[in-house]
Amino acid sequence: ENLKIKQQLSEIQFDKKRLFENLSSLTFTTISETTILQQPILITQETAANNRPELKYFEFQNQQIEASKTVISKNNLPKINAFGNAGYGNPGLNMIDNSFQPILMVGLRANWNVFDWNKLKAEKDALSVSADIIATEKETFLLNNSLQLQEMSNEIQNIILNNFLSAEQIVKEFDSVKYKICGSIREGIIDKLKIKLIDKYDISDKESKIGDKNSKIWIESKEYIGNSLLFAVEPFSGNGGIGTELFCGIIDLQNKNKDLFVKIPEFNQNGWWRDVKFFQDFENFKIDFSDSNFIGFLGKNKDKKEELVQALSQQIIEYIESREKVLFEIYKEITEKNKKF
C-alpha cells in the first residue's frame, strides 16, 4: 500500500507539472510549480451562461440579419440623385463660339424600380430562415451548456463532499485504526509472533502456554512505560535453569515515526545488564555471539538460538512495517493533504 501511495503521489506531481505548463502556455506567462493558486469561486449556471462568448456571436449574427433586412427593404424605394459639373475650356457649351468659356452644369436624376419580380420577398425569406437557424443553434448551445454545467456542478459537489469535507474524518479513521493496532499489541501480538516462531522451528511443545517456564522461549516481561510497550524474549536451557534476556524491544505507541528500537544487552554472571546497545538499522542487525556471557547462557543450543533470535527480530520488523509504519505513512500523507485543502 505504501508503494501504491508513493506511485500515486508521483503521478499527482506529474499531473501538477503538466497542468502548470498548460496554464503557462494559455496565459503566455511563466508559472512555477510552487505558485499557490487561489481557489476559484463556484460559478452558477446563469452567470456562466451570460459570460459565454458564443452568446455574443449569436447576438452579432442576429444584428447582421436585421441590418441586411433593412438594406433589402430600401432597395425598391425611389432614388433621387443630384449631380453637378464645372469646368473651363475652348469651346464651351456653345460649340460655335471659338473661345475659352466657363462650363457649368447641374441637375437631378431619379430612379425607381417598380417591379422586382418578388426578388425582395425571396431575400427576406432567406434572411428569416437564417435567423431561425441561429435561434435554434443558440437554444441547442444553451441546453448543452446547461447540462454540462449541471454535470460539472454535481462533480464539484461530489468532490467537496467525498474528499475535502471528509478529509478530517478520514484522518480520524486512520487515527482510530492506529490505536486499534496499538491495542492489538497491548493484547499480546508479540506473544502470537512468538508462538508462530515456536511452531516454525519446533523448539518447544506447541501446546505449551504463553509464559510457561518449560518453553524454550517466552515473553519474560511485557509492561508499559508511559505510551511505550516494553517486551523481552528470554531463551531457556530447558532444564529449568536461570534464563537471561537475550532480545528486547520497545514499541512507541505515541510517536508518529513509530521506530522499533532493538536493544541487545550484555550480562554479568548474575544476569544483570551491563550495557545496552541500540539498533535502528534492521538490515544490519546482528548479535555478537562471541561474547562469553552470551555463550555461557546459550549453552548447547547456540546455533538454534541465533537463528531463532534473528527470525524473531525479522518477524517483529515485518509486523511493524506492515501494520504500523505503513499505516502512519498513509496517516501522515493524508494529514498533509488535509492541511493543503
TIBA-936049 format. One line per 8 residues: number of its first residue (from 1); their letters; for each residue x, y, z of C-alpha. Coordinates in pm, whole numbers, plus 32768, in hexadecimal, padded with zeros to 4 digits. Example, Ala and Ser with C-alpha at 12.3 -4.5 7.8 and 13.67 -1.06 7.14 Angstrom:
// TIBA-936049
1	AS	84CE:7E3E:830C  8557:7F96:82CA
// end
This chain:
// TIBA-936049
1	ENLKIKQQ	8000:8000:8000  811E:80EA:804D  81B5:80B5:7EF5  8062:80EB:7E50  8034:8233:7F08  8192:82A6:7EA9  8146:824F:7D3E  8001:8313:7D50
9	LSEIQFDK	80B7:843C:7DE6  81B4:8430:7CC9  8096:842D:7BCD  7FF5:8555:7C7D  813C:8618:7C71  815E:85CB:7AFE  7FF7:863B:7ABA  8032:8776:7B85
17	KRLFENLS	8168:87C9:7AB8  80AE:8787:7972  7F87:8862:79D6  806A:8981:7A3E  811A:896C:78ED  7FC9:8975:783A  7F5F:8AA0:790D  80A4:8B52:78B7
25	SLTFTTIS	8066:8B17:7745  7F00:8B96:7757  7F59:8CD1:781B  80A2:8D14:7761  8153:8D31:78AF  8242:8C5A:7976  819C:8BB6:7AA1  8273:8AE3:7B87
33	ETTILQQP	81FC:89A6:7C32  821E:8A4B:7D87  811C:8B55:7D2F  7FF3:8B54:7E1B  7EB3:8B76:7D55  7D80:8C19:7DE8  7C50:8B3F:7E06  7B51:8BB2:7D00
41	ILITQETA	79F3:8C1C:7D5C  78EF:8B1E:7CF8  783D:8BAE:7BC5  76C6:8B85:7BAA  761F:8B1A:7A67  7585:8C72:7A24  76CE:8D29:7A54  778D:8C30:7980
49	ANNRPELK	768C:8C3C:7865  7688:8DBA:7857  7802:8DCB:7838  782B:8CD0:771F  78C3:8D6B:75E1  77E7:8C8D:7508  76B5:8D55:7576  775B:8E95:74FC
57	YFEFQNQQ	779A:8DE8:73B1  762A:8D8A:738E  75C6:8EEF:73E6  76AC:8F82:72DC  761C:8E93:71DA  74BA:8F07:722B  7527:9071:720C  75C0:9024:70B8
65	IEASKTVI	7479:8F85:703F  73A9:90AF:70B5  7496:91A0:7005  747E:90D0:6EC6  7301:90DC:6ED5  730C:9256:6EF8  73EF:9279:6DC9  7314:9191:6CF5
73	SKNNLPKI	71D8:9250:6D54  726E:9392:6CD1  72DB:9302:6B83  7184:9343:6ADB  7156:94A3:6B60  7170:95C4:6A61  72D0:964E:6A49  7314:97BD:69F1
81	NAFGNAGY	7479:9823:69AD  74FD:9986:697D  762B:99C2:68A5  76FE:9AE8:6831  781F:9B29:6741  78FE:9C5C:671C  7A24:9CB0:663B  7AD0:9DA6:6550
89	GNPGLNMI	7B29:9D61:63E7  7B1E:9DB4:6274  7A1F:9D8B:61F1  792A:9DA5:630F  77C5:9D36:6306  7797:9E0C:61CF  7843:9D41:60C7  7832:9E5D:5FC8
97	DNSFQPIL	78EF:9F57:609D  7A61:9F12:6074  7ADB:9FA4:61BD  7B28:9F39:6320  79F0:9F39:63F8  798A:9EB2:6553  78C0:9D72:6555  77B8:9D33:6667
105	MVGLRANW	76AE:9C22:6670  75C5:9BB4:678F  749C:9AC5:6798  73CA:99B8:6846  73B1:9845:67F8  728B:9767:6866  7282:95E6:686D  7164:9503:68E2
113	NVFDWNKL	7154:938A:68B6  6FDD:9352:68BD  6FDE:91DA:6874  70EE:90EF:6901  7031:8FAA:68BA  7025:8F43:6A2F  719E:8F54:6A50  717D:9028:6B8B
121	KAEKDALS	708D:8F2F:6C2A  7171:8E06:6BDF  729D:8EB4:6C7B  71D6:8F0A:6DB5  715C:8DA2:6DD3  72C3:8D25:6DB9  732D:8E11:6ED0  7208:8D9B:6FA7
129	VSADIIAT	7276:8C31:6F7A  73D9:8C92:6FDE  7350:8D3E:7114  728E:8C02:7171  73C7:8B2E:7144  748C:8C17:7227  7378:8C0C:732D  7378:8A8E:7322
137	EKETFLLN	74F3:8A81:7344  74E0:8B6D:746D  73D9:8A99:751B  74A4:895D:74DB  75DD:8A02:7564  7528:8A7A:769D  7495:8920:76D7  75E4:886E:76AF
145	NSLQLQEM	7690:8976:7780  758C:8950:7892  75B9:87D6:7895  7733:87F6:78A5  771D:88F6:79BD  7633:8817:7A80  7719:86EE:7A52  784A:87B6:7ABA
153	SNEIQNII	7791:884A:7BE2  7730:86EE:7C59  7895:8678:7C2B  791C:879F:7CF1  7823:8764:7E08  7881:85F4:7E07  79F2:864A:7E25  79AC:873D:7F3F
161	LNNFLSAE	78D5:8646:7FFE  79AA:8510:7FC3  7B05:85A9:7FD7  7B24:8700:8075  7A12:86EB:8179  7A60:8580:81D1  7BD9:85AE:81E3  7BC7:85F1:8357
169	QIVKEFDS	7AEE:84BD:8387  7BE6:83EA:82C0  7CFE:845F:83A3  7C2A:8407:84D2  7BE8:82AD:8442  7D5A:826E:840D  7D9B:82F1:8569  7C9A:81FB:85EE
177	VKYKICGS	7D3A:80DE:852B  7E8B:8145:85B3  7E19:8126:871B  7D67:7FE0:86CE  7EB3:7F56:8656  7F5B:7FDA:878D  7E48:7F33:8854  7E90:7DEF:879E
185	IREGIIDK	7FF9:7E0C:880C  7F84:7E47:8970  7EAE:7D0F:8958  7FCF:7C2D:88FD  8032:7C42:878E  819B:7C07:87F2  8132:7AC7:88A0  808C:7A51:875F
193	LKIKLIDK	81CA:7A95:869F  8282:79C6:879E  8192:78A2:8773  81BA:78BA:85FA  8333:7899:861F  8311:777A:8713  8239:76C1:8618  8327:7712:84FB
201	YDISDKES	8464:7699:85A4  83BF:758F:867B  8497:75DF:87A7  838B:75A9:88B0  823E:7505:88EB  813A:75A6:8808  8038:757D:891B  8107:763C:8A19
209	KIGDKNSK	8066:7770:8AA8  80EF:78CD:8A87  81D9:790E:8BA7  8210:779E:8BEB  836A:777A:8C86  839B:762F:8BD1  8391:76DA:8A7E  84D6:771F:89CF
217	IWIESKEY	846C:7886:8994  8364:795F:8A2F  830D:7AC8:8A75  83B9:7B12:8BBE  8334:7C73:8BEB  8229:7D40:8B43  81F0:7E83:8BF9  8191:7FE5:8B9C
225	IGNSLLFA	826B:8113:8BD8  8196:8240:8B87  8121:8206:8A23  822E:8106:89D7  821A:7F8C:89E0  8351:7EE0:8A61  8376:7D71:8A15  8491:7C79:8A41
233	VEPFSGNG	84CC:7B1C:89B6  857F:7A27:8A97  8612:78DB:8A24  8623:77B9:8B1B  8712:769A:8B22  85F2:75A7:8B55  866B:752B:8CA7  85C9:7638:8D77
241	GIGTELFC	8707:7701:8D8D  871D:7875:8DAF  86A9:7928:8C74  873E:7A64:8BEA  86A9:7B7D:8B1E  8744:7B4B:89CB  865F:7C1B:88F1  859F:7D4F:895B
249	GIIDLQNK	84D8:7E54:88A6  8416:7F94:88DD  82E8:7FF9:8810  8288:8165:8830  810C:817B:882E  80FD:82F5:8813  821B:836E:8737  81A0:838A:85CF
257	NKDLFVKI	82EF:8314:8545  82B3:81C3:85E6  841B:814A:85E3  845E:7FFC:8687  8591:800F:8762  8643:7EC5:8794  872F:7EB1:88B8  8826:7D9A:88EE
265	PEFNQNGW	8899:7D89:8A58  89DA:7CF8:8ADE  89D0:7C3E:8C26  8AAF:7BFA:8D49  8AB1:7AB1:8DFF  8981:7B13:8ECD  88B4:7B58:8D97  88A2:7CD0:8DC3
273	WRDVKFFQ	88CA:7DC1:8CA1  8A23:7E54:8C7D  89E7:7F1B:8B42  88CD:7F5E:8A50  8909:7F8A:88DC  8802:802D:87FF  87CF:7FCC:8694  86EC:8071:8598
281	DFENFKID	8789:7FE3:845C  86CB:7E9A:8447  8778:7E27:8308  88C8:7E2A:83BA  8837:7DA4:84FF  8912:7C8D:8589  8967:7C03:86DD  8ACB:7BBF:8745
289	FSDSNFIG	8ABF:7A5E:87CB  8C34:7A5A:880A  8BFA:7B07:8958  8C4A:7A12:8A6D  8B1C:7A79:8B38  8A37:7A27:8A14  8AE0:78DC:89D6  8AC7:787E:8B44
297	FLGKNKDK	8951:78B4:8B49  8907:7825:89F1  89AE:76DA:8A38  8982:75C3:893E  8876:766C:886B  8945:7795:87FC  890D:7763:8687  879A:7728:86B8
305	KEELVQAL	877F:7859:8797  882E:793A:869C  8745:78C8:8589  861B:78F6:866E  8679:7A53:86DD  86BD:7AC3:8579  8571:7A35:8506  84B8:7AD3:8629
313	SQQIIEYI	8550:7C25:85E4  84F1:7C05:8474  838C:7BA5:84D0  8369:7CD3:85B1  83FE:7DB6:84A9  8310:7D32:839E  81EC:7D60:8487  8249:7EC7:84D5
321	ESREKVLF	827F:7F19:8365  8139:7E7B:82F0  8057:7EE0:8412  80ED:801B:84A7  81EA:80C9:83CB  811D:80B6:828C  7FE9:8129:8345  8096:825B:83CF
329	EIYKEITE	812C:82B0:827D  7FC9:82B3:81F3  7F50:8371:8323  8060:8477:82F8  8021:84A1:8183  7EAB:84C9:81B4  7EEA:85C3:82CC  7FCB:8690:81E7
337	KNKKF	7EC6:8689:80D1  7DBB:86F3:81C6  7E8D:881F:822D  7EB3:8889:80C2  7D3E:8878:8086
// end
